[in-house]
Amino acid sequence: MFDFLKRGTVEVAEAKASATGRVVGVQTWGRVAWSPRDTVSLTRTGFAGNPVGFRSVKLIAEAAAALPLVLQDAEQRFDKHPVLGLITRPNGAQGRAELLEALYAQLLLSGNAYVEAVGADAGVPIELHVLRSDRMSVVPGADGWPVAYEYAVGGRKHRFDATQGTPICHVRNFHPQDDHYGFSPMQAAATAIDVHNSASRWSKALLDNAARPSGAIIYKGAEGQGSLSTEQYERLVSEMESHHQGARNAGRPMLLEGGLDWKPMGFSPSDMEFQKTKESAAREIALAFGVPPMLIGIAGDATYANYQEAHRAFYRLTVLPLASRVTAVLSHWLSGFTGEVVELKPDLDQVPALSAERDAQWARVAGAEFLTEAEKRVLLGLPVAATDE
């Protein structure tokens, strides 16, 4: 019936092709591949798989956990207190140093740290446990404030109520674009970590290829034979892989049959700059964590005049601010269980790296005759009244 509609039409053979076919092959360079930016991936690539990130986190966490702590209120400094006993032995498997090291490390790796209080129904908790931050999630309420925390392991979840006296202490770094989670130094150093890891893999591949750049085997065939046969080519490749690649074969002389000539290739300028790129990435990683490169053995760094100055700057600019902030949050949280307003903080007078600064401060304050004894004690971070004990 509708044959008239076909008059004047010409059937065209259907041509199937990808819409992106016209742009295929235009890009000849490899795409940049960055590692994922989630906590688990960053921990794997930046801590477990990168020596600079590993050492930076360990150095800060161990130094902060080893700081002597004091507990005081507005009137006295305590030698014995339930909070001090809890911090000294937080649980049956960990001591103070182990718990605080885990707490600081979680904060550095993910920007968040969570401490669980066990048995806090009758006042001071019986135990404290640091929970893995990658397993914890904040549950916000209708007003945006957290109403619960969920801890998920293997498909199972446990919910901690945060509406009335939460058993979870959440310590987090400042994040300009997130209301509930903190920003970690590992995220800021992610690009440098990828560059450093890629440079390490490049160095490993260079060692696997006889510790020199690839060369070229040139075939000079007889007349009428311009290339190797398939069997000859496969045999040549097999012999190269088994006898002339790898660290154990470095320097082994190569025996070539007639018609084959080896042309070695020297290092290009970009190859020579590769090691400098790796060292620059290592410095950026240390910079993100606040660790002077001199302390972790990065060569060529002359930011500080000597090791002692770098060590003092490390404590003053990185370790002490971190420890002071975390212990302040912990003491405020624990005060909610005890009903006492107590302050847990590092004892600056017992930090060897700051001994020269503290001596100068004590001498300066002691010589200020216009200050009262109470004012001098406040300036030195001591309680107003001396301990009677």
C-alpha positions as CSV (number, residue, x, y, z in Angstrom):
1,M,0.0,0.0,0.0
2,F,2.8,2.3,0.9
3,D,5.1,1.4,-2.0
4,F,4.9,4.9,-3.4
5,L,6.8,6.1,-0.4
6,K,9.8,4.1,-1.6
7,R,10.0,5.7,-5.0
8,G,13.0,7.9,-5.5
9,T,14.8,6.5,-2.5
10,V,18.1,4.8,-2.6
11,E,19.1,2.3,0.0
12,V,22.4,3.0,1.6
13,A,24.5,0.3,3.2
14,E,24.5,0.7,7.0
15,A,27.9,1.7,8.3
16,K,28.5,0.9,12.0
17,A,31.2,2.8,13.8
18,S,32.0,4.3,17.2
19,A,31.2,8.0,17.6
20,T,34.6,8.5,19.0
21,G,36.4,6.8,16.0
22,R,37.4,10.1,14.5
23,V,39.4,11.1,17.6
24,V,41.0,7.7,18.2
25,G,44.8,7.9,17.6
26,V,45.0,11.6,17.9
27,Q,46.4,11.5,21.4
28,T,49.7,9.7,21.3
29,W,50.9,10.3,24.9
30,G,49.9,8.2,27.9
31,R,47.2,9.6,30.2
32,V,48.2,10.5,33.7
33,A,46.9,7.9,36.2
34,W,46.4,9.2,39.8
35,S,45.7,6.8,42.7
36,P,42.3,7.0,44.4
37,R,41.9,9.6,47.1
38,D,39.9,7.6,49.6
39,T,41.3,6.8,53.0
40,V,42.0,3.1,52.4
41,S,43.8,3.8,49.0
42,L,45.8,6.7,50.4
43,T,46.9,4.6,53.4
44,R,48.0,1.8,51.1
45,T,49.9,4.0,48.7
46,G,51.1,6.8,51.0
47,F,51.9,4.9,54.2
48,A,52.3,1.2,53.5
49,G,53.8,1.7,50.0
50,N,55.9,4.9,50.4
51,P,58.9,5.2,52.7
52,V,58.7,9.0,53.1
53,G,55.1,8.9,54.0
54,F,55.6,6.0,56.4
55,R,58.6,7.6,58.1
56,S,56.8,11.0,58.4
57,V,53.7,9.5,60.1
58,K,55.8,7.3,62.4
59,L,58.1,10.1,63.4
60,I,55.2,12.5,64.3
61,A,53.1,9.8,66.0
62,E,55.9,8.4,68.1
63,A,57.2,11.8,69.1
64,A,53.8,13.0,70.1
65,A,52.9,9.8,72.0
66,A,56.2,10.0,73.9
67,L,55.5,13.5,75.3
68,P,55.2,13.5,79.1
69,L,51.6,14.5,80.1
70,V,50.3,16.4,83.1
71,L,46.8,16.7,84.5
72,Q,45.7,19.8,86.4
73,D,42.8,22.1,87.1
74,A,42.8,25.8,88.0
75,E,44.2,25.2,91.5
76,Q,46.6,22.2,91.5
77,R,48.5,19.6,89.4
78,F,47.5,16.1,90.1
79,D,50.0,13.3,90.8
80,K,47.2,10.7,91.1
81,H,43.8,10.9,89.4
82,P,41.4,8.4,87.8
83,V,41.9,10.1,84.4
84,L,45.7,9.7,84.7
85,G,45.3,6.1,85.6
86,L,43.1,5.6,82.6
87,I,45.5,7.2,80.2
88,T,48.4,5.3,81.7
89,R,46.7,1.9,81.1
90,P,43.8,2.6,78.7
91,N,43.0,-1.1,78.0
92,G,44.4,-4.6,78.5
93,A,46.3,-4.7,75.3
94,Q,47.8,-1.2,75.1
95,G,49.6,1.2,77.2
96,R,49.6,5.0,77.0
97,A,52.2,5.2,74.2
98,E,50.5,2.6,72.0
99,L,47.1,4.1,72.3
100,L,48.3,7.7,71.6
101,E,50.5,6.6,68.7
102,A,47.5,4.9,67.1
103,L,45.4,8.0,67.8
104,Y,47.9,10.4,66.2
105,A,48.5,8.0,63.3
106,Q,44.8,7.8,62.4
107,L,44.6,11.6,62.5
108,L,47.5,12.0,60.2
109,L,46.4,9.3,57.7
110,S,42.7,10.2,57.5
111,G,42.2,13.5,59.2
112,N,39.9,11.8,61.7
113,A,40.5,9.9,64.9
114,Y,37.9,8.1,67.1
115,V,38.3,7.0,70.7
116,E,35.7,4.7,72.3
117,A,34.9,4.8,76.0
118,V,34.0,1.4,77.5
119,G,32.1,1.1,80.8
120,A,31.5,4.8,81.4
121,D,28.1,4.3,83.1
122,A,29.5,4.9,86.6
123,G,31.9,7.8,85.9
124,V,35.4,7.4,84.5
125,P,35.5,4.8,81.7
126,I,37.0,1.4,82.4
127,E,38.8,1.3,79.0
128,L,39.7,3.4,76.0
129,H,40.0,2.1,72.4
130,V,41.1,3.8,69.2
131,L,38.8,2.8,66.3
132,R,39.8,2.7,62.7
133,S,38.7,5.8,61.0
134,D,38.0,4.2,57.6
135,R,35.3,2.0,59.2
136,M,33.6,4.9,61.0
137,S,30.9,7.2,59.6
138,V,29.1,10.2,61.0
139,V,25.3,10.1,61.0
140,P,24.0,13.7,60.8
141,G,20.6,14.7,62.2
142,A,18.0,17.0,60.7
143,D,19.9,20.1,62.0
144,G,23.2,18.9,60.5
145,W,24.8,18.0,63.8
146,P,25.9,14.4,64.4
147,V,23.3,12.2,66.1
148,A,25.2,8.9,65.9
149,Y,28.4,7.2,64.7
150,E,28.3,3.9,62.8
151,Y,31.2,1.5,62.8
152,A,31.0,-1.0,60.0
153,V,33.1,-4.2,59.7
154,G,32.4,-6.9,57.1
155,G,28.8,-6.0,56.5
156,R,28.0,-5.7,60.2
157,K,27.3,-2.3,61.8
158,H,27.3,-1.0,65.3
159,R,25.6,2.3,66.1
160,F,26.8,4.7,68.8
161,D,24.2,7.2,70.0
162,A,25.6,10.8,70.1
163,T,22.6,12.6,71.4
164,Q,23.3,12.3,75.1
165,G,26.9,11.8,76.4
166,T,28.4,10.0,73.4
167,P,30.9,7.2,74.1
168,I,32.8,8.3,71.0
169,C,35.4,11.1,71.0
170,H,35.9,12.4,67.5
171,V,39.1,14.3,66.8
172,R,39.4,15.9,63.4
173,N,41.6,18.2,61.4
174,F,40.2,21.4,59.9
175,H,38.5,20.8,56.5
176,P,37.3,23.9,54.6
177,Q,34.7,21.9,52.5
178,D,33.4,19.2,54.9
179,D,31.2,19.7,58.0
180,H,31.8,16.3,59.5
181,Y,35.2,14.9,58.5
182,G,38.7,16.3,58.7
183,F,41.3,16.9,56.0
184,S,44.5,14.8,56.3
185,P,48.1,15.7,55.3
186,M,48.0,12.5,53.2
187,Q,45.4,14.0,51.0
188,A,47.5,17.2,50.5
189,A,50.5,15.0,49.7
190,A,48.7,12.6,47.4
191,T,50.1,14.0,44.1
192,A,53.7,14.0,45.4
193,I,53.2,10.5,46.7
194,D,52.1,9.3,43.2
195,V,55.1,11.0,41.7
196,H,57.5,9.5,44.2
197,N,56.0,6.0,43.8
198,S,56.1,6.2,40.0
199,A,59.8,7.3,40.2
200,S,60.5,4.3,42.4
201,R,58.8,2.0,40.0
202,W,60.8,3.6,37.1
203,S,64.1,2.9,39.0
204,K,63.0,-0.7,39.6
205,A,62.2,-1.2,36.0
206,L,65.6,0.3,35.1
207,L,67.4,-2.2,37.3
208,D,65.3,-5.0,35.8
209,N,66.7,-4.0,32.4
210,A,70.4,-4.3,33.3
211,A,70.4,-1.0,35.1
212,R,70.7,1.0,31.9
213,P,68.3,2.4,29.3
214,S,67.2,0.2,26.5
215,G,69.4,-0.1,23.5
216,A,68.7,-1.2,19.9
217,I,69.6,-4.5,18.2
218,I,70.0,-3.6,14.5
219,Y,69.7,-6.4,12.0
220,K,71.9,-6.2,8.9
221,G,70.6,-8.9,6.7
222,A,72.0,-10.3,3.5
223,E,70.6,-9.2,0.2
224,G,67.0,-10.1,-0.3
225,Q,66.5,-10.6,3.5
226,G,65.4,-7.4,5.2
227,S,64.1,-8.8,8.5
228,L,64.4,-11.7,10.9
229,S,62.1,-14.6,10.5
230,T,59.4,-15.2,13.2
231,E,61.4,-18.1,14.7
232,Q,64.6,-16.0,14.8
233,Y,62.9,-13.1,16.4
234,E,61.2,-15.2,19.1
235,R,64.5,-16.9,19.9
236,L,66.3,-13.6,20.2
237,V,63.7,-12.1,22.5
238,S,63.8,-15.3,24.7
239,E,67.6,-15.1,25.0
240,M,67.5,-11.4,25.9
241,E,65.0,-12.0,28.7
242,S,66.8,-15.0,30.2
243,H,70.4,-14.0,29.8
244,H,70.6,-10.2,29.6
245,Q,67.9,-8.7,31.8
246,G,67.7,-8.4,35.6
247,A,70.2,-7.2,38.2
248,R,72.0,-10.5,38.3
249,N,72.8,-10.2,34.6
250,A,74.1,-6.6,34.8
251,G,77.3,-6.2,32.9
252,R,77.2,-9.6,31.2
253,P,78.7,-9.4,27.7
254,M,76.3,-10.0,24.8
255,L,77.2,-12.4,22.0
256,L,75.5,-11.6,18.8
257,E,75.4,-13.7,15.7
258,G,76.2,-12.5,12.2
259,G,74.1,-9.7,10.9
260,L,73.2,-8.4,14.4
261,D,74.7,-5.2,15.9
262,W,74.0,-3.7,19.4
263,K,73.7,0.1,19.6
264,P,73.5,1.2,23.3
265,M,71.6,4.3,24.2
266,G,72.8,6.7,26.8
267,F,70.8,8.6,29.4
268,S,68.8,11.4,28.0
269,P,68.5,14.7,29.9
270,S,65.0,13.8,31.1
271,D,66.4,10.5,32.6
272,M,69.1,12.5,34.4
273,E,66.4,14.8,35.8
274,F,64.2,11.9,37.0
275,Q,66.1,11.5,40.3
276,K,65.8,15.2,41.0
277,T,62.0,14.9,40.5
278,K,61.9,12.0,43.0
279,E,63.8,14.0,45.6
280,S,61.5,17.0,45.0
281,A,58.5,14.8,45.6
282,A,60.0,13.5,48.8
283,R,60.4,17.0,50.1
284,E,56.8,17.9,49.2
285,I,55.6,14.8,51.2
286,A,57.6,15.8,54.2
287,L,56.4,19.4,53.8
288,A,52.8,18.3,53.9
289,F,53.3,16.5,57.2
290,G,55.4,19.3,58.7
291,V,58.6,17.2,59.0
292,P,61.9,18.9,58.2
293,P,63.4,16.9,55.3
294,M,66.7,16.8,57.1
295,L,65.2,14.6,59.8
296,I,64.2,11.8,57.4
297,G,67.5,11.8,55.5
298,I,66.5,13.7,52.3
299,A,69.7,14.9,50.7
300,G,70.3,18.4,49.4
301,D,68.0,20.1,51.9
302,A,69.6,23.1,53.7
303,T,66.5,24.8,55.2
304,Y,67.9,24.6,58.7
305,A,71.4,25.4,59.8
306,N,71.9,22.2,61.7
307,Y,70.1,19.0,62.9
308,Q,69.5,20.4,66.3
309,E,67.6,23.5,64.9
310,A,65.5,21.2,62.6
311,H,64.7,19.0,65.6
312,R,63.6,21.9,67.7
313,A,61.5,23.3,64.9
314,F,59.9,19.9,64.4
315,Y,58.7,19.8,68.0
316,R,57.7,23.5,68.2
317,L,55.8,23.6,64.8
318,T,54.5,20.1,64.4
319,V,54.5,17.8,67.4
320,L,53.4,20.2,70.2
321,P,50.5,21.8,68.3
322,L,49.2,18.4,67.4
323,A,49.6,16.9,70.9
324,S,48.2,20.0,72.6
325,R,45.1,20.0,70.4
326,V,44.4,16.3,70.8
327,T,44.9,16.2,74.6
328,A,42.7,19.2,75.0
329,V,39.9,17.4,73.1
330,L,40.4,14.2,75.2
331,S,40.4,16.0,78.5
332,H,37.3,17.9,77.7
333,W,35.6,14.7,76.6
334,L,36.7,12.8,79.7
335,S,35.6,15.7,82.0
336,G,32.0,15.0,80.9
337,F,32.3,11.6,82.6
338,T,34.0,12.7,85.8
339,G,32.2,16.0,86.3
340,E,35.5,17.7,87.0
341,V,37.0,20.4,84.8
342,V,40.6,19.1,84.3
343,E,43.1,19.8,81.6
344,L,45.4,17.1,80.1
345,K,48.4,18.6,78.3
346,P,52.0,18.0,77.4
347,D,54.6,18.9,80.1
348,L,56.9,21.3,78.1
349,D,59.5,21.3,80.9
350,Q,60.3,17.6,80.3
351,V,60.8,17.9,76.5
352,P,64.6,17.8,75.9
353,A,64.3,19.5,72.4
354,L,62.8,22.6,74.1
355,S,65.0,22.8,77.1
356,A,66.9,25.9,75.9
357,E,63.7,27.8,75.2
358,R,62.1,26.8,78.5
359,D,65.2,27.8,80.5
360,A,65.1,31.2,78.8
361,Q,61.4,31.6,79.5
362,W,61.7,30.6,83.2
363,A,64.6,33.1,83.6
364,R,62.6,35.9,81.9
365,V,59.5,35.3,83.9
366,A,61.3,34.9,87.2
367,G,63.1,38.2,86.7
368,A,59.9,40.1,86.1
369,E,59.5,41.8,89.5
370,F,56.3,43.6,88.5
371,L,54.4,40.2,88.2
372,T,52.9,38.4,91.2
373,E,53.6,34.7,92.0
374,A,50.2,33.7,90.7
375,E,50.7,35.6,87.4
376,K,54.2,34.0,86.9
377,R,52.7,30.5,87.4
378,V,50.0,31.2,84.8
379,L,52.6,32.4,82.3
380,L,54.5,29.2,82.8
381,G,51.4,27.0,82.4
382,L,51.2,26.0,86.0
383,P,48.2,26.0,88.3
384,V,47.6,29.2,90.3
385,A,48.2,27.5,93.7
386,A,51.1,25.2,94.4
387,T,50.4,21.5,95.2
388,D,50.2,20.9,98.9
389,E,51.6,17.4,98.5
